[in-house]
């Protein structure tokens, strides 16, 4: 099974999760610490300390959002329901834009 090492705050991780969903692929999500020097498990498992990183079934890795998306697009055919996923995600982002932009977040004390 594919394993995605990612963080929720990372825009590239979000795009990869969306692409995996559009393609209808099952994958395991592994959360990665914010600080690079705390990413020991990621480094041991993949040899990288960058998110997102995709660990493939054969043990090889694809590092970085653009590289992962290119890998997925080369190897998997897009199912008919992919467009429905894209539209739903776009509507959700329009409905909740504050989740996309830190500048709209309320100040904390």
N, C-alpha and C positions, 0 to 999 in steps of 0.2 A: 504494500500500500504506500502511496505517496505520503511524505511527511513534510509539512510546511512549518518551518521555524520562522516566527513572525512576532510582531507586536501590534496591539490594537491601534496605537496612535500613529503608526507608520502608513502614509498614503500609498506607498508601493505595495505594502502587505495587503491593504484593502483591495487594491486593483487586482492582485493575484488571487485573492479569495473569491472575488467576483468572477474572474475568468474561469477558475476551477468550477464554480457553481454553474456558470453558463454552459460549460462543456459537460456537465453532469458527472463529474469525476468525484469519487470518494477520496478523502484525504484525512490525515490525522494532523491536528494543529498542535504545535509545541510553542508555548509562550516563551519569550526570550527576555532576560533582564534588560533594563534600560541601559545600564552602564556596560560598555564593551568589556571592561576587565572582569566583569562578573559572568560572562557568557561562556564559562568553562564547558558546560554540557554541549552547547552548540559547536564550539571549537573541536571538541573530542569527536562528536558524531559526524561533522561535516568538513572539518578543516577550515571553516570560515568563521568570521565573527560578525558578519553583516546580515541584516534582515532586508528583505525576505531571502531565505535560502530554502530550496526545494531538494529534499533527499529522495532519490528515485529508488525503485524496487531493486535495482542492481547495485545499490550502494554509492553510485555517483551522485554528484550534486550539481545544481544549477544555482548560481548566486546572482541576486539582483532582480528587481522587478521586470525590467525590459528583457533580460536574458530568459527569465522564467516564462514570460508571456510569449516570446518568440519560440521557445522550446515547445510549449503547449500547442501553439498554432501550427507548428510543423508536424506534430505527431498525432493530433486528435482532430477528428472531423467535428464541426459544430452541429449539434442537434437542432431540430426545428424549434424547440422551446427556448433556445438561447436568447433570441430577440425579446421574448416576454420577460426574461430575467433582467435584461438590460433596461427595458422600459420601466419595470418596477423599481429598480435601483435608482434610476434617474428621478422618478417621482418622489421617492423617499428622500433623496438629497435636496430636492426643491422644498419639500415639506419641512425638513429639519436642517436648514442651512447652518445653524449655529454649531452643529457637530463638525462641520467642515472648516470652520474659521475660528481660530482662537481669539481673534479680535472682538468677536461678539459674545464671548463668555463673560459672565458677571465677575466682577472683581471679588477676590477672597481676602479675608483679613487675617 
